[in-house]
Amino acid sequence: MRRRLIAIVATLAAGVSGLGVATLQATPAASVPLLQIGDAHAEFGPALQGDEPIFILILGSDSRPGTPLEEGLCDSIHILGINPEARRATLVGIPRDSYVPIASGGTNKINVALSQGGPAGMVATVENLSGITFDYYALAGFQGMTRIFDTLGGIRIDVPYSFLGYEHTSFAEGRMTMTGAEALEYSRTRKGLSHGDFDRSMNQGRILLATFSQFRSEFRMDSAALFRWISVGMRNVSTDIPLQELFSLAFTSWEIKPGRLTNLVTVGSIGTAPGGQSIVNLPLPNAVFQDIAADGYVLPKDIPADATPAG
């Protein structure tokens, strides 16, 4: 399987090498990219093999159609750590109402860091909070999420408990194939969940893991599925990362089996900010941040009981 993937990637890379990054930035100038992927620090590049962990900050913007992604509030914030040598990875969700120091100045809900400082400001804010230095960031919006999932024919996910979404969609416990709009509603619903913002962040992580699992499953059944996924990405992604580096990152991620990828949320206490806003106070120092920063993953046995809210 490894040799087959290498051959396919090499063929695809050869076919698009003449197009380079321009292909990935083919979004018309008047439109807004559906997904942006960039280097967190242009001055250095990560080693995509070996025992050094790779860290990616995955962000979801609530910007509306026609508004640049970086001008919205950050609705979804996840740290993805990957350890190529251990072939393990961990996804840590940060509640959007977390009350933290913002890199651009002051203390506020963490979701404002994007609109105040763009992706760089968001990266700096989470780095200061977690102690992690990121290699990449990925920024998506509502429109991008729904279009990508619809193009792929939906996303298959195991729903761990039943609840009613904010658009009154019934999400029943069990296996479900969601449309793009349903996946968006599933990942944004907070009211009615027993742990509110913490459960919402956990469900967002479930969507990300389901996407990863579906890619691996489709590729095992038909290696040509890689071309379909890459094609969807090339129509919807804006990036300044060299194509070969993106392929290498994708290959490194592909080698991690879903059972070796953990999903959790860093939780805290509910409080009130000056002005009366409801906020989340995260414990600092934070054991979850310290654990993932050390080697890029958190073992299931080391996940705090309250870091997997509502199952």
Secondary structure, DSSP 8 states (H G I E B T S, - for coil): -HHHHHHHHHHHHHHHTTTHHHHHT-S-TTS--SEEEEES-TT----SSSSS-EEEEEEEE---TTS-GGGS-EEEEEEEEEETTTTEEEEEE--TTBEEE-TTSSEEETTHHHHHHHHHHHHHHHHHHH----SEEEEEEHHHHHHHHHHTT-EEEEE-S-EE-TT--EE-SEEEEE-HHHHHHHHH--TTSTTHHHHHHHHHHHHHHHHHHHHHHHHHH-TTHHHHHHHHHHHHEEE-S-HHHHHHHHHHHHTS-GGGEEEEE---EEEE-TTS-EEEE--SS-HHHHHHHHHS---GGGS-GGGSTT-
